[in-house]
Amino acid sequence: MAKKQFKAESKRLLEMMINSIYTHREVFLRELISNASDAIDKIYYKALTDDALSFDKDSYFIKVIPDKENRTLKIIDTGIGMTKEELETNLGTIAKSGSLAFKKETELKDGYDIIGQFGVGFYAAFMVADLVTVTSKSLGSEEAYKWESTGAEGYTIETVEKDSVGTEITLTIKENTEDENYDEFLEEYRLKSIIKKYSDFIRYPIKMDVSGRRPKEGTENEFEEYVEEQIINSMVPIWRKNKSELTDEDYENFYAEKRYGFDKPIKHIHISVDGTIRYNAILYIPEKTPFDFYSKEFEKGLELYSNGVLIMDKCADLLPDHFSFVKGMVDSEDLSLNISREMLQHDRQLKLISKNINKKIKSELQSLLNNEREKYEEFYKSFGRQLKYGVYSEFGANKEVLQDLIMFYSSKEKKLVTLDEYVSRMPEDQKYIYYASGESIERIDKLPQAEFVSEKGYEILYFTEDIDEFAVKMLMNYKEKEFKSISSGDLGIEGEENKSESESEEKESKEIFDYMKNILADKVKDVRVSKRLKSHPVCLATEGDISIEMEKILAAMPDNQNIKADKVLEINKNHEVFQSLKEAFENDKEKLDLYTKLLYNQALLIEGLPIQDPVEFTNDICKIMV
C-alpha cells in the first residue's frame, strides 16, 4: 500500500511538536482523551437538531487499555467517528482541527463545549509511540477505515472491518532508552494517575480494566487474580454543581482529594461567573503554612482548567504574591490557549479573572475578620507576615488593598488589633500612631522608651516581625495619622513647659554631654537629656528613616551594606546616675569615661544590639565593683 506524505509544513510541525511543543510526555493521554470526549460531544450536538438521533449519555464512554505483552496502549471512544475523508483531512494535515470546524458550524448549548481547537494534540502520541494506528467508523457510515503512521515519514489509509461507531487509537509504545522510561505508559497505576490529574472532570466515564488479587470466597489464605472494569474519573466537577447542593464536608473532601494541603481549610470560596468571561473557581484559605511557604522553593498558583481539562498545575498569574497562600482551581471555557494547550495565548482573559478573584479574596478575608475574628486571627498567625510583605512590596502598590487586613499586638488590649481599631480609640489630643519594635512582646514590654508614651495613656503597637517596620514606612500613615516609633527623636507629645525645662537642663549640662559624645566618637550622633525616660537611666533614640530594628534586619541580610541608624544616647536627668555623671565631670574625668562607656553598652543591650568588645565591658564592670 502506497504511503501518503504529510505536507512539507505539516512534516516540520510534527517534528517540532514531538521534540519541543509539549513540556511533559504524559500529556499525550490528556490530548487523546480530550479528542475522544469531543467525538462524543459531536453526537450530542447532532442529536439536538436530528429527531432521528437520540442521545443517552449513559451509553457513551472512553476506554483505556494497556497491554504490556504486546507493548500497546489503546484509547477507545464511542463518539461520532471519522470518514475516510475526515481521517485524511484531520490526521493527514497537521493543525487542521475537525473540532474547530465543528465548533464554528454548530451553536453550542447546555454548557457543553468542544475541547479541541488546534488539531495538533493527536500528534502528541508520537512522543511515546513508534507506531500510531487509528481505526474509525463514522456515524451513519457502513465503512470503517484504518489510518496508520510511524511519524514524519507519512501515513496510510485502508478499509477495515469495525462493528461499532467510534474510534480506536492503538499506540505501539517505544522501547526504553537510557534517558527515557516508556514502560510507565503501560502501567495501570501510572495511567490512572495521569487520567486523574488531567482528565478527571471529562464528562463521560473513562474506563480501565484494573487487575488485582482478592481472597477466594469461603477461604482465609487463598487468593485469586481478578480483572474488573473501573471508572477512573469523577466526571462531574464540584465547581459545576450548585452551591446549595454542596456541604462544608464536600468542599473539605475536595481540598483533601486535590492535596492542596494536609490541614483543614479555614474558609472556602465558590465563585461562578457568567459575564464577559465565564469561569468557575473554588478557592481555599488554609489554616497552616506549608513547610516551604516562606522559602524560595514555594510555588504559588491555582490549578487552571479549560472546560474541565487541566492545563496548568500552578498558574502563578492568577494570584498576587500577597495572596500566594490561597489554594484552589479556576475553570474557564473562554481561555485562548496556545497550540500545546499548556500555556495561554493571550493574557487578557487571565488578567480579568485574576482581578475578580483577588477582589473576592480580599472581600472574604475582610468578612472573616469582621464576623469570625477567632478564625481570622488563626489565619493571621500563619499568613499575616505575607500580607505585610504585600504592603511593602512593589513600592506599596497594594497597600490600600491590604492595610485594613493587617494586625499588630496592642499594649493596651494585650492582643492583636487592626489599624482601624487603634485609630478609633485614639484620644483627641493624640497626633500619631505609636509603635515599638523588638524581638518579642516580652522585650518590648521592658523598653524604657515606652514609659512616657504609656504614661500619657496612649496605646502602643508592638512590631515583632522583621517586615513590620518596613511595611508601615511604606504605608506612611493610616486615616491621616502618621506612624511614630517610641524611639523617635521627637515623639510630638512633650508639653511646652516640659520642653522648656528640658532645653534648659540640656543647656546647663551641655559641657558634660559634649564630653561624653567625644568619648563615644562615631558610635552616636549625639548625647542629650531624655524627654521620655521616667525610671530608667538611659536609652537609645534614633533620628532619620533607619531605626535600630531596621539596622539589625539589614545587618542580617546576605548583601549587608553596613547601613546604620543615627543613634542618640539619652540620659535621664532625674535619675541618680545623672548626679554621678555630674560629680565625675567635675572631679574625675577618667571615671566619667568609664560611666559613659557603661551607659552606652547598657543601652545597646536594652535594644538587643551586640556589644563591640564584651571583654572590655566586663572589665569596666569589675572596675566599678572594685
C-alpha positions in Angstrom: 0.0 0.0 0.0 1.4 3.4 -1.0 2.3 5.6 1.9 1.0 9.1 1.7 3.2 12.0 2.7 2.4 14.8 5.1 2.6 18.2 3.5 6.1 19.8 3.9 4.9 22.3 6.5 2.9 19.6 8.4 6.0 17.4 8.5 8.1 20.2 10.0 5.4 20.9 12.5 5.1 17.3 13.5 8.9 17.0 14.1 8.9 20.2 16.1 5.9 19.1 18.2 7.3 15.7 19.0 10.5 17.3 20.3 9.6 20.7 21.8 6.0 21.8 21.9 4.9 19.8 24.9 6.7 20.1 28.3 5.7 16.7 29.7 5.3 13.5 27.7 2.4 12.4 29.8 0.1 15.0 28.3 -0.3 12.8 25.2 -3.0 10.9 27.1 -4.8 14.1 28.1 -4.9 15.1 24.4 -6.2 11.8 23.1 -8.9 11.6 25.9 -9.9 15.2 25.1 -10.3 14.3 21.4 -12.4 11.2 22.4 -14.6 13.4 24.6 -15.0 15.8 21.6 -16.1 12.9 19.4 -18.9 12.0 21.9 -19.9 15.7 22.2 -20.4 15.9 18.5 -23.1 13.1 18.6 -24.8 15.1 21.4 -24.9 18.2 19.3 -26.2 16.3 16.2 -28.9 14.8 18.4 -30.1 18.3 19.3 -31.1 19.0 15.6 -31.8 15.5 14.4 -35.0 14.0 15.7 -34.0 10.5 14.4 -30.9 10.5 16.6 -31.2 10.1 20.4 -28.5 10.7 22.9 -28.4 8.6 26.0 -25.3 9.8 27.9 -25.0 6.5 29.8 -24.3 4.7 26.5 -21.1 6.7 25.8 -17.7 6.1 27.3 -13.9 6.3 26.7 -11.8 3.2 27.5 -8.0 3.0 28.1 -6.4 -0.5 27.6 -2.7 -1.1 28.3 -1.2 -4.3 27.0 2.3 -4.9 28.4 2.9 -8.1 26.5 2.3 -6.5 23.1 3.5 -3.1 24.2 0.4 -1.3 23.1 -1.9 1.2 24.6 -5.5 1.6 23.3 -7.8 4.6 23.7 -11.3 3.7 22.5 -14.3 6.0 22.3 -17.9 5.6 21.3 -18.0 9.0 19.6 -19.0 10.1 16.2 -16.1 8.5 14.4 -14.4 9.7 11.2 -14.9 9.0 7.5 -12.0 8.4 5.1 -12.1 12.0 4.0 -12.1 13.2 7.7 -9.1 10.9 8.5 -7.3 12.3 5.5 -8.2 15.9 6.4 -8.0 15.8 10.2 -5.0 13.5 10.6 -3.2 13.9 7.3 -3.0 17.7 7.6 -1.5 18.7 10.9 -3.1 21.6 12.7 -6.4 21.0 10.7 -8.9 20.7 13.5 -12.2 18.9 12.9 -13.3 20.1 16.3 -12.7 23.7 15.5 -14.6 23.4 12.2 -17.5 21.7 14.0 -17.5 24.4 16.7 -17.8 27.1 14.1 -20.7 25.3 12.3 -22.6 24.4 15.4 -24.3 26.6 18.0 -23.1 25.2 21.3 -25.7 24.9 24.1 -26.4 23.5 27.5 -23.0 24.2 28.9 -21.2 21.8 26.6 -18.2 22.9 24.7 -15.7 21.2 22.3 -12.3 20.9 23.9 -10.1 20.5 20.9 -9.2 23.6 18.9 -5.9 23.2 17.1 -5.8 19.6 15.7 -2.3 19.0 16.9 -3.0 17.3 20.2 -3.4 13.9 18.5 0.2 14.0 17.3 1.5 14.2 20.9 1.1 10.4 20.7 4.3 10.2 18.7 6.2 11.4 21.8 5.7 8.0 23.3 4.8 5.7 20.3 6.7 4.3 17.3 3.5 3.5 15.5 0.1 5.0 15.8 -3.0 3.2 14.4 -6.4 4.8 14.2 -9.4 2.7 13.3 -12.6 4.6 12.9 -16.2 4.2 11.8 -18.3 7.3 11.3 -21.9 7.7 12.4 -24.2 6.7 9.6 -21.4 5.0 7.6 -21.2 1.3 6.6 -17.5 1.5 6.1 -14.6 1.7 8.6 -11.1 2.9 7.9 -7.6 2.5 9.4 -5.1 5.3 9.4 -1.6 4.4 10.4 1.7 6.2 10.7 5.2 5.9 12.2 5.6 9.7 12.3 7.0 12.2 9.9 7.6 9.7 7.1 3.9 9.7 6.2 0.8 7.6 6.7 -1.5 5.0 5.1 -5.3 4.7 5.0 -7.2 1.5 4.2 -10.6 0.0 4.6 -11.1 -2.4 7.5 -13.9 -4.1 9.4 -15.3 -2.5 12.6 -18.7 -3.3 14.1 -19.4 -0.2 16.1 -19.4 3.6 15.6 -16.4 5.3 17.2 -12.6 5.4 17.1 -9.9 3.1 18.4 -6.4 4.5 18.7 -3.6 2.0 19.2 -0.2 3.2 20.3 2.8 0.9 20.0 4.9 2.3 22.8 8.6 3.0 22.3 11.3 0.9 23.8 13.1 2.4 26.8 16.3 4.3 26.4 19.0 5.4 28.8 17.2 8.7 29.4 13.5 7.8 29.0 11.3 5.2 30.6 8.4 4.5 28.3 7.3 1.4 30.3 5.4 3.8 32.7 2.8 4.4 30.0 1.8 0.7 30.1 1.4 0.6 33.9 -2.1 0.7 35.3 -1.3 2.9 38.3 0.6 5.4 36.2 -2.2 5.7 33.6 -4.7 6.1 36.4 -2.7 8.9 37.9 -2.4 10.7 34.6 -6.2 10.4 34.0 -7.0 11.7 37.5 -4.6 14.6 37.1 -5.6 15.9 33.7 -8.9 14.3 32.7 -10.7 13.7 36.0 -13.6 16.0 35.0 -14.2 14.9 31.4 -18.0 14.5 31.4 -18.0 10.9 30.1 -16.8 7.8 32.0 -13.1 6.9 31.3 -12.9 3.2 31.9 -10.0 0.8 32.5 -9.7 -2.9 33.2 -7.9 -3.0 36.6 -6.3 -6.2 37.8 -5.7 -7.3 41.4 -5.8 -10.1 44.0 -8.6 -10.8 46.4 -9.3 -13.6 48.9 -11.2 -16.6 47.4 -14.8 -16.8 48.6 -15.0 -19.1 51.6 -11.3 -19.2 52.2 -8.9 -17.3 54.5 -5.5 -17.8 53.0 -6.2 -18.4 49.3 -6.3 -15.6 46.8 -7.4 -15.3 43.2 -6.4 -12.9 40.4 -9.2 -10.7 39.0 -9.7 -8.1 36.4 -12.6 -5.7 36.7 -13.7 -2.7 34.7 -13.5 0.6 36.7 -14.5 4.1 36.0 -11.4 6.2 36.8 -12.6 9.8 36.5 -15.0 11.7 38.7 -16.8 13.2 35.7 -18.9 16.0 37.4 -16.6 18.6 38.9 -17.6 20.0 42.2 -17.4 23.6 40.8 -20.1 23.0 38.3 -22.6 21.9 41.0 -25.0 24.3 42.6 -23.7 25.7 45.9 -26.9 24.7 47.5 -26.1 21.0 46.7 -22.8 21.1 48.5 -21.8 21.0 52.2 -18.7 22.1 54.0 -17.7 18.5 54.1 -17.9 18.3 50.3 -15.5 21.3 50.0 -13.2 19.8 52.6 -13.1 16.5 50.8 -12.2 18.2 47.5 -9.4 20.0 49.3 -8.0 16.7 50.6 -8.5 14.9 47.3 -6.6 17.5 45.4 -3.9 17.5 48.0 -4.0 21.3 48.4 -2.8 20.8 52.0 -2.8 18.4 54.9 -4.6 20.8 57.1 -8.3 21.7 57.2 -9.1 25.0 55.3 -10.4 27.9 57.4 -12.6 29.2 54.5 -13.7 28.1 51.1 -14.9 30.5 48.3 -17.0 29.1 45.5 -17.2 31.5 42.5 -19.4 31.2 39.4 -19.3 34.0 36.9 -21.2 34.2 33.6 -20.3 37.6 32.2 -17.7 39.0 29.8 -15.6 35.9 30.5 -17.2 32.8 32.0 -15.4 30.9 34.7 -15.9 28.9 37.9 -13.5 28.8 40.8 -13.1 27.1 44.2 -10.6 28.8 46.4 -9.4 27.9 49.9 -7.8 29.9 52.7 -5.6 27.3 54.5 -5.3 27.0 58.2 -1.5 26.4 58.4 1.5 27.4 56.3 3.1 24.7 54.1 6.6 23.8 55.4 8.2 25.6 52.5 5.9 28.6 52.3 8.4 31.2 53.3 11.2 29.7 51.1 12.4 30.2 47.6 11.2 26.6 46.8 7.5 27.5 47.3 5.5 27.9 44.1 2.3 29.9 44.2 -0.6 29.4 41.8 -4.0 27.9 41.2 -4.8 24.9 39.1 -6.1 26.1 35.7 -8.6 24.1 33.8 -10.1 24.8 30.3 -13.5 23.2 30.1 -12.7 20.6 32.8 -9.3 19.7 31.4 -6.2 20.5 33.5 -4.0 23.0 31.6 -1.6 24.1 34.3 -0.8 22.7 37.8 0.1 26.1 39.2 -1.0 29.2 37.3 1.0 31.9 39.1 -0.6 34.8 37.2 -3.9 34.2 38.9 -2.6 35.2 42.3 -0.5 38.2 43.5 2.3 37.4 45.9 0.4 38.7 48.9 -2.4 36.1 48.4 0.0 33.3 47.4 -1.3 31.2 50.3 -4.6 30.7 48.6 -5.2 27.2 47.1 -7.7 26.0 44.6 -8.6 26.0 41.0 -10.2 28.0 38.1 -12.0 26.6 35.2 -13.0 28.6 32.1 -14.3 27.8 28.7 -13.1 31.2 27.3 -9.4 30.9 27.6 -7.3 31.4 24.5 -4.8 28.6 24.6 -1.7 28.1 22.6 -1.0 25.2 20.3 0.0 22.8 23.1 -2.8 23.8 25.4 -0.2 24.2 28.1 0.0 27.9 28.0 -2.3 30.9 27.4 -2.1 32.6 24.0 -3.5 35.9 25.3 -3.4 37.1 28.9 -6.4 39.5 28.7 -8.9 36.9 29.9 -6.5 35.7 32.7 -6.0 39.3 33.9 -9.7 39.8 34.1 -10.2 36.5 36.1 -7.3 37.4 38.3 -8.7 40.8 39.1 -12.1 39.5 40.0 -10.6 36.6 42.1 -8.4 39.0 44.1 -11.3 41.3 44.9 -13.2 38.3 46.1 -10.3 37.0 48.3 -10.0 40.5 49.9 -13.7 40.6 50.5 -13.8 37.2 52.1 -10.8 38.0 54.4 -12.5 41.2 55.4 -15.7 39.3 56.2 -13.7 36.7 58.2 -12.1 39.5 60.2 -15.4 41.2 60.9 -17.5 38.2 61.6 -15.3 35.3 62.6 -12.5 37.1 64.5 -11.1 33.9 66.1 -10.7 32.2 62.8 -9.2 35.3 61.2 -6.6 35.5 64.0 -5.8 31.8 63.5 -5.3 32.5 59.8 -3.3 35.7 60.5 -0.8 33.9 62.7 0.1 31.7 59.7 -0.1 34.2 56.9 -0.2 37.7 58.4 3.5 38.1 57.6 2.7 37.6 53.9 0.1 40.3 53.9 2.6 42.7 55.5 5.1 41.8 52.7 2.4 42.7 50.3 2.1 46.2 51.8 5.8 46.7 51.5 6.5 45.1 48.1 6.0 46.7 44.7 6.7 50.1 46.2 3.5 50.0 48.1 1.2 49.4 45.1 -1.1 47.1 47.1 -1.1 49.0 50.5 -4.6 50.3 50.0 -5.9 46.8 49.4 -4.1 45.3 52.5 -3.9 48.0 55.2 -7.3 47.0 56.7 -6.3 43.3 56.9 -3.0 43.7 58.9 -2.9 43.5 62.7 -0.4 44.1 65.5 -0.2 43.3 69.2 -1.6 46.1 71.4 0.0 47.3 74.6 -3.5 48.1 76.0 -5.6 45.3 74.6 -2.9 42.6 75.1 -4.0 41.0 71.8 -3.9 41.6 68.0 -5.7 44.7 66.8 -6.3 46.3 63.4 -5.2 49.8 62.5 -8.8 50.8 62.3 -9.4 49.7 65.9 -6.3 51.5 67.1 -7.3 54.8 65.4 -10.9 54.6 66.6 -9.6 54.5 70.2 -7.2 57.4 69.9 -7.7 60.3 72.3 -8.4 63.7 70.5 -5.0 65.1 71.5 -3.1 62.1 70.1 -1.3 63.0 66.8 0.4 59.8 65.9 0.0 56.0 65.8 2.8 54.9 68.2 4.7 51.7 67.8 7.7 49.9 69.3 9.9 47.4 67.6 11.6 44.4 69.2 12.3 40.7 69.0 9.3 39.8 71.2 6.4 41.1 73.2 8.3 40.5 76.4 11.3 42.5 75.3 9.2 45.4 74.1 7.3 45.4 77.4 10.5 46.3 79.1 11.7 49.0 76.8 12.5 52.2 78.7 11.3 54.3 75.7 7.7 53.1 76.3 7.3 54.7 79.7 6.4 58.3 78.7 4.0 57.2 75.9 2.2 54.8 78.2 2.0 57.4 81.0 0.2 59.7 78.6 -2.4 56.9 78.1 -1.5 56.2 74.5 -1.7 52.7 73.0 1.5 51.3 71.5 1.5 48.7 68.7 4.2 46.1 69.1 6.3 45.2 66.0 7.9 41.8 66.5 8.5 40.7 62.9 11.3 41.9 60.6 8.8 43.2 58.0 6.6 45.2 60.3 8.5 48.5 60.4 9.3 48.4 56.7 5.6 47.9 56.0 4.4 50.9 58.0 7.2 53.0 56.5 5.6 52.2 53.1 2.1 53.0 54.5 3.4 56.3 55.9 0.0 57.0 57.5 -3.4 55.4 58.2 -6.5 57.6 58.1 -4.3 60.7 58.0 -2.5 59.5 61.2 1.3 59.2 60.8 3.2 56.3 62.4 5.7 57.2 65.0 8.3 55.0 66.7 8.6 55.4 70.5 12.3 55.6 69.9 11.9 58.6 67.6 13.9 61.7 68.4 10.7 63.8 68.6 7.6 62.0 70.0 5.3 65.0 69.5 3.8 64.8 72.9 6.1 66.8 75.1 4.4 69.7 76.8 5.8 73.2 76.2 6.6 73.5 79.9 8.4 70.2 79.8 10.2 71.2 76.6 11.5 74.5 78.2 12.7 72.7 81.2 14.4 70.0 79.2 16.1 72.5 76.9 17.2 74.5 80.0 18.6 71.4 81.6 20.3 70.3 78.4 22.0 73.7 78.0 23.1 73.6 81.7 24.7 70.2 81.1 26.0 70.8 77.6 29.6 70.5 78.5 29.0 67.1 80.1 27.2 65.8 77.1 29.7 67.2 74.6 32.4 65.4 76.6 30.5 62.1 76.6 29.9 62.5 72.8 33.6 62.8 72.2 34.3 59.7 74.2 31.8 57.7 72.1 33.2 59.2 68.9 31.4 57.8 65.8 29.2 55.5 67.9 26.4 58.0 68.4 25.2 61.1 66.6 24.5 62.9 69.9 24.2 62.7 73.7 21.3 64.6 75.3 18.8 64.9 78.1 15.9 62.5 77.6 12.3 63.7 77.4 10.9 60.2 77.6 12.6 58.4 80.4 10.9 58.1 83.8 12.5 55.4 85.9 15.3 54.1 83.6 18.7 55.9 83.5 19.5 55.6 79.8 18.1 54.6 76.3 18.9 54.9 72.7 16.8 57.1 70.4 17.1 57.4 66.6 16.9 60.2 64.0 16.2 59.7 60.3 14.5 56.9 58.5 16.5 54.0 59.7 15.6 52.6 63.1 17.6 50.3 65.3 15.4 47.3 64.5 15.8 48.1 60.8 19.6 48.3 61.2 19.6 44.8 62.8 17.5 43.3 60.0 19.6 44.9 57.3 22.8 43.7 59.0 21.5 40.1 58.9 21.0 40.2 55.1 23.5 38.5 52.8 24.2 41.7 50.9 24.8 43.7 54.2 25.8 47.2 53.2 26.6 48.2 56.8 23.7 50.6 57.0 23.4 52.1 60.5 20.8 54.0 62.3 21.6 57.5 63.6 21.7 56.8 67.3 21.3 59.3 70.1 22.2 58.4 73.7 19.6 59.8 76.0 20.2 60.3 79.7 17.5 60.6 82.4 18.3 63.9 84.2 16.0 62.8 87.2 17.9 59.5 87.8 20.7 59.2 90.4 23.1 58.2 87.6 22.9 61.7 86.2 24.2 63.1 89.6 27.1 60.6 89.4 27.9 61.9 85.9 27.9 65.5 87.1 30.3 64.7 90.0 32.6 62.7 87.8 32.7 65.5 85.2 33.8 67.9 88.0 36.2 65.7 89.9 37.2 62.6 87.9 37.2 62.6 84.1 38.6 59.0 84.0 35.5 57.8 85.9 33.3 59.8 83.5 34.9 57.9 80.6 34.1 54.6 82.4 30.5 55.7 83.1 29.9 56.8 79.6 31.0 53.5 78.0 29.0 51.5 80.5 25.8 53.5 79.9 26.3 53.2 76.1 26.8 49.4 76.3 23.8 49.2 78.7 21.7 51.0 76.1 22.9 48.6 73.4 21.9 45.6 75.5 18.4 47.0 76.1 18.0 47.3 72.3 19.3 43.7 71.7 22.4 45.0 69.9 25.8 43.4 70.2 28.5 44.9 72.4 31.5 45.6 70.2 34.0 44.5 72.9 32.4 42.2 75.6 35.8 41.7 77.4 36.3 45.4 77.8 32.7 45.7 79.0 33.2 43.0 81.7 36.4 44.7 82.8 34.6 48.0 83.1 32.0 46.4 85.4 34.8 44.9 87.5 36.4 48.4 87.8 33.1 49.8 89.2 32.8 46.9 91.7 36.4 47.3 92.9 
